[in-house]
Amino acid sequence: MVAFDCAELMEAVGGKLLWGQTEKAFCGITTDSRKVEKDNLFIPLIGEKFDGHDYIEQCFDAGAAICLTQNPIPERKDRSAILVSDTSKALRDIATWHRNKYNIPVIGITGSVGKTSTKDMVACVLSKSYEVLKTQGNFNNEIGLPLTLLNLEARHQAAVIEMGMSGFGEISRLTAAAQPEVAVITNIGVSHIEKLGSQQGILAAKLEILEGLKQWGLVVLNGDDPLLKALSGKLGFRTVFYGMEAGLDYCAQDYRSLGESGTEFSIVIEGSKYQVKVPVPGIHNVYNALAAIAVGLEMKIPMNAIVEGIAQFSPGNMRQNIIGHRGLKIINDTYNASPQSMQAAISVLEELSAKTRGIAVLGDMLEMGAVSSEQHYSVGNFIKDKKISILITVGNDSGNILQAVADSGNSAISLRHFEDNSHALDYLKSIVKQGDYILIKGSRGMKMEQIAEGLLTLQTVPE
């Protein structure tokens, strides 16, 4: 747990003592007034709908020793306050100061799709030889990443840090704090295109990760992504590419599905052939494994240990979780959605439901901006040739997914659209049969997990 005194804190954040003693020490840092513990440092952040400064008094009452503030505040006995110009920047500055105390390799991971699974798979691999700190949950933004770095302790030998963003400059600020030795970019999709304008804009925003990369660092890129492949020889860093195409540095061969058990592929490393099992279905997870192989070898982990690490991977909550219930198989993939991840999930559904019925329940993909209708329609164009039985769409723009299938004339896929989760769930409950595979997926704001949770309340399911 982070612990030092006001004097060191002022040095880290470039602030000045508003009142109190410079010798005042703290132990632990929080930005959440509800989680303050005795002797904590409280950092009040300002959001669109809240201002942490409103809770400073409450935090002192709860036992906080020190707080940062952008504004003058009433003095409290036996407490200290430090004035800064920007508490959000101060949080990053403290994290950077703390990170610099540890001479360990940091692996930074970003991309439009798959960064969380790749982060977890890389951590599984590195854990075979290192004590690893990794990003937890969705702590990949300008609040979560600094808080993750502040969890660094003397026992850690490596860190795997996920970097998300929704606009320009965010990854630049994150990588400045993390200072990675390896930078992984999984792909360039259309997530957040509403703010970034184009895929070229998204590429530029993701490449900000290189601003903090050590001069001797390694860049690991998906070579099957045309925008990333085009960067070959242009980055000024050592760069390796992974994918399915021949000629890449790390190339998967002989890919095959193992159903619910996962996927399998082979790879040749320094003349030796290895079989790699990924314990989750879908070819997209092969890409995550390839990135983990590239990072693992860079970190001097033996290939046999890398294979073992990948085999120990398990997906995070609401990320392609397959749940059996009353003869149903529910694929809860409701954490988020983009055109690429929708297509990957549909391919998994088609693989798993080859001998029974596949039902896709798809919600809106948010933050698509002016291209939303077009991108939803493109998902439908992908689905129209897939062997699934029923397509249910929920929300507004998701209707374009259904429309594309309808326009194709494929009458083998039954189509239904609903405006909300409740009506979609009622319909699902009326049609499901034992043996059905049901994919449920949509953007986080659609709360599609309500449908998955609703299906788990079924007491009986007809054969």
C-alpha positions as CSV (number, residue, x, y, z in Angstrom):
1,M,0.0,0.0,0.0
2,V,1.4,3.4,-1.0
3,A,2.6,5.4,2.1
4,F,4.6,8.6,2.4
5,D,4.3,12.1,3.8
6,C,3.2,15.5,2.7
7,A,6.6,16.7,1.7
8,E,7.0,13.8,-0.7
9,L,3.5,14.2,-1.9
10,M,4.0,17.9,-2.7
11,E,7.1,16.9,-4.7
12,A,5.2,14.3,-6.6
13,V,2.3,16.5,-7.6
14,G,4.0,19.9,-7.7
15,G,1.5,21.2,-5.1
16,K,1.8,23.5,-2.1
17,L,0.8,23.0,1.5
18,L,-2.6,24.7,2.1
19,W,-2.6,23.9,5.8
20,G,-1.3,21.2,8.2
21,Q,2.1,19.7,8.7
22,T,4.6,18.6,6.0
23,E,5.5,15.6,8.2
24,K,1.9,14.4,8.1
25,A,1.9,10.9,6.6
26,F,-0.8,8.8,4.9
27,C,-1.3,5.2,4.0
28,G,-3.3,4.2,0.9
29,I,-5.0,6.4,-1.7
30,T,-8.6,6.6,-2.8
31,T,-10.7,8.7,-5.1
32,D,-14.0,7.2,-3.8
33,S,-15.3,9.0,-0.7
34,R,-17.3,5.9,0.2
35,K,-14.1,3.8,0.5
36,V,-12.0,6.1,2.7
37,E,-10.1,4.3,5.5
38,K,-8.1,5.6,8.4
39,D,-5.0,7.6,7.4
40,N,-5.8,7.6,3.6
41,L,-5.0,10.2,1.1
42,F,-8.3,11.4,-0.6
43,I,-8.1,12.8,-4.1
44,P,-11.3,14.5,-5.1
45,L,-12.0,14.2,-8.8
46,I,-14.4,16.3,-10.9
47,G,-16.7,14.6,-13.3
48,E,-19.6,15.7,-15.5
49,K,-22.1,14.9,-12.8
50,F,-20.1,15.1,-9.5
51,D,-17.4,17.0,-7.7
52,G,-15.3,15.1,-5.2
53,H,-14.6,18.3,-3.4
54,D,-18.1,18.2,-2.0
55,Y,-17.1,15.1,0.1
56,I,-13.8,16.3,1.6
57,E,-15.3,17.0,5.0
58,Q,-17.0,13.6,5.0
59,C,-13.7,12.0,4.1
60,F,-11.9,13.7,7.0
61,D,-14.6,12.5,9.3
62,A,-14.1,9.0,8.0
63,G,-10.4,9.1,8.9
64,A,-8.6,10.6,5.9
65,A,-5.2,12.1,6.9
66,I,-4.6,14.2,3.9
67,C,-6.5,15.5,0.9
68,L,-5.7,17.2,-2.4
69,T,-7.8,20.1,-3.4
70,Q,-8.2,22.6,-6.3
71,N,-9.9,25.1,-4.0
72,P,-9.3,26.6,-0.5
73,I,-11.1,24.5,2.1
74,P,-11.6,24.9,5.9
75,E,-8.7,23.8,8.1
76,R,-9.1,20.6,10.1
77,K,-7.1,19.8,13.2
78,D,-4.5,17.0,12.8
79,R,-5.2,16.9,9.1
80,S,-3.3,18.3,6.0
81,A,-4.4,19.7,2.7
82,I,-2.3,20.2,-0.4
83,L,-3.4,22.7,-3.1
84,V,-3.0,21.6,-6.8
85,S,-4.2,23.0,-10.1
86,D,-5.8,19.8,-11.3
87,T,-6.6,16.8,-9.1
88,S,-6.9,14.4,-12.1
89,K,-3.4,15.3,-13.2
90,A,-2.2,15.0,-9.6
91,L,-3.5,11.5,-9.5
92,R,-1.5,10.6,-12.6
93,D,1.6,12.4,-11.3
94,I,1.5,10.4,-8.1
95,A,1.1,7.2,-10.1
96,T,4.1,8.2,-12.3
97,W,6.2,9.0,-9.2
98,H,5.3,5.7,-7.7
99,R,5.9,3.7,-10.9
100,N,9.4,5.2,-11.2
101,K,10.4,3.6,-7.9
102,Y,10.1,0.1,-9.5
103,N,12.6,-0.9,-12.2
104,I,10.3,-3.5,-13.7
105,P,9.0,-4.2,-17.2
106,V,5.6,-2.9,-18.0
107,I,3.6,-4.3,-20.9
108,G,1.0,-1.8,-22.3
109,I,-1.9,-3.1,-24.2
110,T,-4.4,-1.2,-26.3
111,G,-6.6,-1.8,-29.4
112,S,-10.2,-1.5,-30.5
113,V,-11.2,-5.1,-29.6
114,G,-9.7,-7.9,-27.5
115,K,-7.4,-5.8,-25.3
116,T,-8.8,-7.1,-22.0
117,S,-8.6,-10.8,-23.1
118,T,-5.1,-10.2,-24.4
119,K,-4.1,-8.5,-21.2
120,D,-5.4,-11.4,-19.2
121,M,-3.7,-14.0,-21.5
122,V,-0.4,-12.1,-21.4
123,A,-0.6,-12.0,-17.6
124,C,-1.2,-15.8,-17.5
125,V,1.9,-16.3,-19.6
126,L,4.1,-13.9,-17.6
127,S,2.9,-15.4,-14.3
128,K,4.8,-18.6,-15.2
129,S,8.1,-16.8,-14.5
130,Y,7.2,-13.4,-12.8
131,E,5.1,-12.0,-10.0
132,V,2.7,-9.9,-12.1
133,L,0.5,-6.9,-11.4
134,K,-2.3,-6.6,-14.0
135,T,-5.2,-4.2,-14.7
136,Q,-8.3,-5.4,-12.9
137,G,-11.8,-5.1,-14.4
138,N,-12.3,-1.9,-16.4
139,F,-9.5,0.1,-14.7
140,N,-8.0,1.1,-18.0
141,N,-8.8,4.8,-18.1
142,E,-7.4,8.0,-16.6
143,I,-8.6,7.1,-13.2
144,G,-8.2,3.3,-13.2
145,L,-4.8,3.1,-14.7
146,P,-3.1,5.4,-12.1
147,L,-4.9,3.5,-9.3
148,T,-3.6,0.3,-10.9
149,L,0.0,1.6,-10.9
150,L,-0.4,2.6,-7.3
151,N,-0.9,-1.1,-6.4
152,L,2.8,-1.8,-7.4
153,E,4.7,-3.3,-4.5
154,A,8.2,-4.6,-4.0
155,R,7.1,-8.2,-4.8
156,H,6.0,-7.3,-8.3
157,Q,8.4,-8.2,-11.1
158,A,6.3,-7.2,-14.1
159,A,3.0,-5.3,-14.8
160,V,0.5,-5.8,-17.6
161,I,-1.5,-2.6,-18.1
162,E,-4.5,-2.1,-20.3
163,M,-5.1,1.3,-21.9
164,G,-8.5,2.3,-23.1
165,M,-9.6,5.6,-24.6
166,S,-12.5,7.4,-26.2
167,G,-10.7,10.5,-27.6
168,F,-7.3,11.9,-28.6
169,G,-4.7,12.5,-25.9
170,E,-6.0,9.9,-23.4
171,I,-3.6,7.1,-24.2
172,S,-0.8,9.7,-24.4
173,R,-1.4,10.6,-20.8
174,L,-1.8,6.9,-19.8
175,T,1.5,5.8,-21.4
176,A,3.4,8.7,-19.9
177,A,2.5,7.3,-16.5
178,A,3.0,3.6,-17.3
179,Q,6.2,3.9,-19.4
180,P,5.9,0.5,-21.1
181,E,8.7,-1.6,-22.2
182,V,6.4,-3.6,-24.6
183,A,3.5,-2.0,-26.4
184,V,0.8,-4.3,-27.9
185,I,-1.9,-3.1,-30.3
186,T,-4.6,-5.7,-31.0
187,N,-6.4,-4.1,-33.9
188,I,-8.0,-0.9,-35.3
189,G,-11.8,-1.1,-35.4
190,V,-14.5,1.6,-35.3
191,S,-15.1,1.8,-31.6
192,H,-15.3,5.5,-30.6
193,I,-15.3,6.6,-34.2
194,E,-18.0,9.2,-33.2
195,K,-15.2,11.2,-31.5
196,L,-12.2,10.2,-33.5
197,G,-13.8,10.7,-37.0
198,S,-12.3,7.8,-38.9
199,Q,-10.2,4.6,-38.6
200,Q,-7.1,6.7,-39.3
201,G,-8.0,8.8,-36.4
202,I,-8.5,5.7,-34.2
203,L,-5.1,4.5,-35.4
204,A,-3.5,7.8,-34.5
205,A,-5.0,7.7,-31.0
206,K,-3.9,4.1,-30.4
207,L,-0.3,4.9,-31.6
208,E,-0.1,7.4,-28.8
209,I,1.0,4.4,-26.7
210,L,4.4,4.7,-28.3
211,E,5.0,8.1,-26.8
212,G,5.8,6.5,-23.4
213,L,7.6,3.4,-24.8
214,K,11.1,2.9,-23.7
215,Q,13.7,3.6,-26.5
216,W,14.7,0.0,-26.5
217,G,11.1,-1.2,-26.3
218,L,9.2,-3.7,-28.5
219,V,6.0,-3.0,-30.5
220,V,3.8,-6.1,-31.0
221,L,1.1,-5.6,-33.7
222,N,-1.6,-7.7,-35.3
223,G,-0.2,-8.3,-38.8
224,D,-3.6,-9.4,-40.2
225,D,-5.0,-5.8,-39.5
226,P,-4.3,-3.8,-42.7
227,L,-3.8,-0.5,-40.9
228,L,-1.3,-2.0,-38.5
229,K,0.5,-4.1,-41.1
230,A,1.1,-0.9,-43.1
231,L,3.2,0.4,-40.2
232,S,6.0,-2.1,-41.0
233,G,9.4,-0.3,-40.9
234,K,7.8,3.1,-40.0
235,L,7.8,3.2,-36.2
236,G,11.4,3.6,-35.1
237,F,11.1,0.8,-32.6
238,R,11.7,-2.9,-32.8
239,T,8.4,-4.3,-34.2
240,V,7.0,-7.8,-34.6
241,F,3.8,-8.9,-36.2
242,Y,1.4,-11.8,-35.4
243,G,-1.5,-13.3,-37.2
244,M,-2.6,-16.0,-39.6
245,E,-1.0,-14.8,-42.7
246,A,2.2,-16.5,-43.9
247,G,5.4,-14.6,-43.4
248,L,4.5,-12.9,-40.1
249,D,6.9,-13.2,-37.1
250,Y,4.3,-15.3,-35.1
251,C,2.0,-17.2,-37.4
252,A,-0.7,-19.5,-36.3
253,Q,-1.2,-22.6,-38.4
254,D,-3.7,-25.5,-38.5
255,Y,-6.4,-23.7,-36.5
256,R,-9.3,-25.9,-35.4
257,S,-12.3,-25.5,-33.2
258,L,-12.7,-27.8,-30.1
259,G,-16.3,-26.6,-29.5
260,E,-16.9,-25.4,-26.0
261,S,-13.5,-26.7,-25.0
262,G,-11.8,-23.9,-27.0
263,T,-9.5,-23.7,-30.0
264,E,-6.2,-25.2,-31.0
265,F,-3.5,-24.2,-33.4
266,S,0.2,-24.9,-34.0
267,I,3.1,-22.4,-34.3
268,V,6.7,-22.8,-35.3
269,I,9.3,-21.1,-33.0
270,E,13.0,-21.4,-33.9
271,G,12.4,-24.5,-36.0
272,S,10.3,-26.3,-33.4
273,K,6.6,-26.9,-33.7
274,Y,4.3,-26.4,-30.7
275,Q,0.6,-27.2,-30.2
276,V,-1.3,-24.4,-28.4
277,K,-4.7,-24.9,-26.8
278,V,-6.8,-21.8,-26.0
279,P,-9.5,-22.8,-23.5
280,V,-12.2,-20.5,-25.0
281,P,-13.8,-20.9,-28.4
282,G,-13.4,-18.5,-31.3
283,I,-10.6,-17.7,-33.8
284,H,-10.3,-14.2,-32.3
285,N,-8.9,-15.8,-29.1
286,V,-6.1,-17.2,-31.3
287,Y,-5.0,-13.7,-32.0
288,N,-4.9,-12.9,-28.2
289,A,-2.8,-16.0,-27.7
290,L,-0.3,-15.0,-30.4
291,A,0.2,-11.6,-28.8
292,A,0.8,-13.4,-25.5
293,I,3.4,-15.7,-27.2
294,A,5.2,-12.7,-28.7
295,V,5.3,-10.9,-25.3
296,G,6.3,-14.1,-23.4
297,L,9.3,-14.8,-25.7
298,E,10.4,-11.2,-25.4
299,M,10.4,-11.7,-21.6
300,K,12.5,-14.8,-22.0
301,I,9.8,-17.3,-20.9
302,P,10.4,-20.8,-22.4
303,M,7.8,-21.7,-25.1
304,N,6.6,-24.8,-23.1
305,A,5.8,-22.5,-20.2
306,I,4.0,-20.1,-22.5
307,V,1.8,-22.9,-23.8
308,E,1.0,-23.8,-20.2
309,G,0.1,-20.2,-19.3
310,I,-2.3,-19.8,-22.3
311,A,-4.0,-23.0,-21.3
312,Q,-4.7,-21.5,-17.9
313,F,-6.6,-18.5,-19.3
314,S,-10.2,-17.9,-18.4
315,P,-12.4,-15.0,-19.7
316,G,-13.5,-12.1,-17.5
317,N,-17.1,-11.6,-16.3
318,M,-19.7,-11.1,-19.1
319,R,-17.0,-11.8,-21.7
320,Q,-18.0,-14.9,-23.7
321,N,-19.1,-16.7,-20.5
322,I,-20.9,-20.0,-21.4
323,I,-23.5,-20.8,-18.8
324,G,-25.5,-24.0,-18.8
325,H,-29.0,-23.8,-17.5
326,R,-32.0,-26.2,-17.8
327,G,-30.6,-27.6,-21.0
328,L,-29.8,-24.2,-22.5
329,K,-26.3,-22.9,-23.2
330,I,-26.2,-19.1,-22.7
331,I,-23.2,-17.2,-24.1
332,N,-23.1,-14.1,-21.9
333,D,-20.9,-11.7,-23.9
334,T,-22.6,-8.5,-22.8
335,Y,-19.6,-6.5,-21.5
336,N,-19.4,-4.4,-24.7
337,A,-19.8,-4.6,-28.5
338,S,-18.3,-3.4,-31.7
339,P,-18.7,-4.6,-35.3
340,Q,-15.5,-6.7,-35.0
341,S,-16.5,-8.3,-31.7
342,M,-20.1,-8.9,-32.9
343,Q,-18.7,-10.8,-35.9
344,A,-16.4,-12.8,-33.7
345,A,-19.2,-13.7,-31.3
346,I,-21.5,-14.7,-34.2
347,S,-18.8,-17.0,-35.5
348,V,-18.5,-18.7,-32.1
349,L,-22.3,-19.1,-32.0
350,E,-22.2,-20.8,-35.4
351,E,-19.4,-23.1,-34.3
352,L,-21.1,-24.2,-31.1
353,S,-24.6,-24.6,-32.4
354,A,-23.7,-26.6,-35.6
355,K,-25.9,-29.5,-34.4
356,T,-28.7,-27.6,-32.7
357,R,-30.3,-24.1,-32.8
358,G,-28.3,-21.0,-32.6
359,I,-30.1,-17.9,-31.3
360,A,-28.4,-14.4,-31.5
361,V,-29.7,-11.6,-29.3
362,L,-27.9,-8.4,-30.4
363,G,-28.3,-5.0,-28.9
364,D,-27.1,-1.6,-30.2
365,M,-23.4,-0.8,-30.6
366,L,-23.1,2.7,-29.1
367,E,-20.7,5.5,-29.9
368,M,-20.8,4.8,-33.7
369,G,-21.8,8.4,-34.5
370,A,-22.7,9.2,-38.1
371,V,-21.7,5.7,-39.3
372,S,-23.9,3.8,-36.8
373,S,-26.5,2.7,-39.3
374,E,-23.9,1.6,-41.8
375,Q,-21.9,-0.3,-39.2
376,H,-24.9,-2.1,-37.8
377,Y,-26.0,-3.0,-41.4
378,S,-22.5,-4.4,-42.0
379,V,-22.9,-6.8,-39.0
380,G,-26.2,-8.0,-40.6
381,N,-24.4,-8.5,-43.9
382,F,-21.9,-10.8,-42.0
383,I,-24.7,-12.7,-40.3
384,K,-26.8,-13.3,-43.5
385,D,-24.4,-16.1,-44.6
386,K,-24.1,-17.7,-41.2
387,K,-25.9,-20.9,-40.1
388,I,-27.9,-19.7,-37.2
389,S,-31.6,-20.2,-36.6
390,I,-32.9,-17.0,-35.0
391,L,-31.8,-13.4,-34.9
392,I,-33.3,-11.1,-32.3
393,T,-32.3,-7.4,-32.2
394,V,-32.9,-5.0,-29.3
395,G,-32.8,-1.2,-29.2
396,N,-32.7,1.4,-32.0
397,D,-29.8,1.0,-34.5
398,S,-29.7,-2.7,-34.1
399,G,-32.7,-2.9,-36.3
400,N,-30.3,-2.3,-39.2
401,I,-28.6,-5.6,-38.4
402,L,-31.9,-7.3,-38.8
403,Q,-32.7,-5.3,-42.0
404,A,-29.5,-6.4,-43.7
405,V,-30.5,-10.1,-43.1
406,A,-34.0,-9.4,-44.3
407,D,-32.7,-7.6,-47.5
408,S,-30.5,-10.7,-48.3
409,G,-33.6,-12.8,-48.7
410,N,-32.2,-15.5,-46.3
411,S,-35.5,-17.0,-45.0
412,A,-33.6,-19.7,-43.0
413,I,-33.0,-17.2,-40.2
414,S,-36.1,-16.2,-38.2
415,L,-36.1,-12.4,-37.4
416,R,-37.6,-10.4,-34.6
417,H,-36.9,-6.9,-33.3
418,F,-37.7,-5.4,-29.9
419,E,-37.2,-1.9,-28.4
420,D,-36.2,-3.1,-25.0
421,N,-34.7,-6.0,-23.0
422,S,-37.9,-6.8,-21.2
423,H,-39.9,-7.6,-24.3
424,A,-37.0,-9.5,-25.9
425,L,-36.6,-11.6,-22.8
426,D,-40.4,-12.4,-22.7
427,Y,-40.2,-13.5,-26.3
428,L,-37.0,-15.6,-25.7
429,K,-38.7,-17.4,-22.8
430,S,-41.5,-18.4,-25.0
431,I,-39.4,-20.0,-27.8
432,V,-36.3,-21.5,-26.2
433,K,-35.8,-25.3,-26.2
434,Q,-33.3,-27.5,-24.6
435,G,-30.1,-27.7,-26.6
436,D,-30.3,-24.1,-27.8
437,Y,-27.2,-21.9,-27.8
438,I,-28.1,-18.3,-27.1
439,L,-25.6,-15.5,-27.7
440,I,-26.4,-12.3,-25.9
441,K,-24.3,-9.3,-26.9
442,G,-24.5,-5.5,-27.0
443,S,-22.8,-2.3,-25.8
444,R,-22.4,-1.8,-22.1
445,G,-25.0,0.9,-22.0
446,M,-27.6,-1.6,-23.3
447,K,-27.4,-3.7,-20.2
448,M,-28.0,-6.9,-22.1
449,E,-26.9,-8.9,-19.1
450,Q,-30.5,-8.4,-18.0
451,I,-31.6,-10.8,-20.6
452,A,-29.0,-13.4,-19.6
453,E,-30.0,-13.1,-16.0
454,G,-33.7,-13.4,-16.9
455,L,-33.1,-16.6,-18.7
456,L,-31.5,-18.0,-15.6
457,T,-34.8,-17.7,-13.8
458,L,-36.4,-20.2,-16.0
459,Q,-37.5,-23.2,-14.0
460,T,-38.3,-25.5,-16.9
461,V,-37.3,-25.5,-20.6
462,P,-39.2,-27.7,-23.1
463,E,-37.3,-30.4,-25.0
